[in-house]
Amino acid sequence: MPISRSLILGLLLAAAAMPAAAAPARDNAKGEASLAKMLAGRVPGPPVDCLTTNRIQSSEIVDRTAIVYRVGGTLYVNRPQSGVESLDRGDILVISTSLPQLCSIDVVRLIDQTSRFHSGFVGLGPFVPYARPDAK
């Protein structure tokens, strides 16, 4: 029984897609390890829906994993609900909000630092605070 061309083409396409599908898993493992190192010695608190923008001191992208916002001594981790695969350490975060808050319903655009071209977007999720435990 001869094998059809469409079957061969389908098998070739599936085989070609396999290495590409494995790459994000490796990238995510590196991102998770980097995030764990950042949060070492900190304990999570209850998630919050919004951060006041003028209190945010800095932000850092963890490749394909999260955005970490520093507010005082607390790190707020946001794991986007959508577009997380677009997160790249070499991107600039661009927020557009008419409110003085960044919230879990907001969308953040990503701009490549080098080319200054749009490189993606993420739909934010809740912000989980991580603080150092009080020394007693």
N, C-alpha and C positions, 0 to 999 in steps of 0.2 A: 504494500500500500504506500503510494508516494506521499511525501510530506508536502503540505501546501506552502506556498510562498508567504502567505499571511502568518502562518504558524511560525515559520523561521524568523520572519521579521519581528513578530511579537517576542519570541525568545531572546533575540539579539537586543531588543530595546529593554527588556527586563534585566538582562545581564549587565547592560551598560548603566542602568539606573542603580544597581546595587552598590557600587562604591560611593556614589553620590549620596545615597541614603545613609551610609555608615559614617560619612564625614561629620554631619551635624551632631551625632551622638558623641563622637570624640571631642568636638569643639565644646559641647555642653559639659562634658566631664572636666575639661580644663577650666571652664567658667565656674562650675560648681566648686572646684578646688580653690580657685582664686577667691571666690566669695567666702568660703569657709575660713580661709586664712585671714581675710579682712575682719570677719566677725569673731575671731578667736577671743575667748575671755568675756564675751558679751552674752547677755540673755535676752530672748525676745519678749516683747510686751504685746498687749492686745493691738490688733491692726486698727489703723485710723483711715478715714476716707480722704482727708485733705491735709495739706501742709500749707502754712502761710508762706507765700513766696519770698517776702522780705526777710524771713528768718533763715532761709536756706543759705548756708555758707558756701557749699560746693556740691557738685554732683560728679559721679563717676560711673561710666558704663562698664559693666562686666560682660565681656563678649558672650552674646547669645544666651544670656542668663538673666540679668537684672540691671536696674539702675539704683545706685546707692546715693542717697542725699544725706549730707551732714547738716544737722541742726544742733548747735552747741556740742555737747559731748555724746549725742545720740546719733546713730546711723539708722536711717529709714530705708529699708529695702523694698523696692517695688519690682515685682515680677509681672511684667506686662501680660495682659490677657490675650493680646494679639500682636503679631509682628515681632515677637522675641527673636526670631531668626535674623532680623535686620540689625540687631544691636551689635555695634562694632566699636571697640575702644577708640578708633580713629575718627569717630563721628562727633558732631556738635549737636547738642539737644536744642531744639527750638520750640518754645511753648508759645501758644497764642491763647490768651484768656483775658476776658474783661474783668475778671474778679481777682482779688489779691490772694487767691489760693490756687494751688495745683491739686486737682482731685482725681479720684480713681476713675472718673468717667471721661477724663481729658485724653486727647490724642496729642502725642509729641512727634514732631517731624525730626528727621535725622538728616544732617548735611555732612558730606564728606569734608574733612578739614583741608585736604590737599586741593581737590578740584572745585570745591564749593558747590557741587551739584547735589541735588536731592538724592539720598541713598535709601530712603525708606521711612517708615513711621511705626509707632507702637501705640496701642491702646492700653493705657495704664490700668493697673489693678490696685488693690489696697496697699497701704504703706505699713510695713511691719517695723516697729521701732526695736532697735537692739542697743542696750545700754550696759555699761559695766555695773556689776553688782556692787551694792554699797559695802564698803569695808566696815565691819562691826567689831 
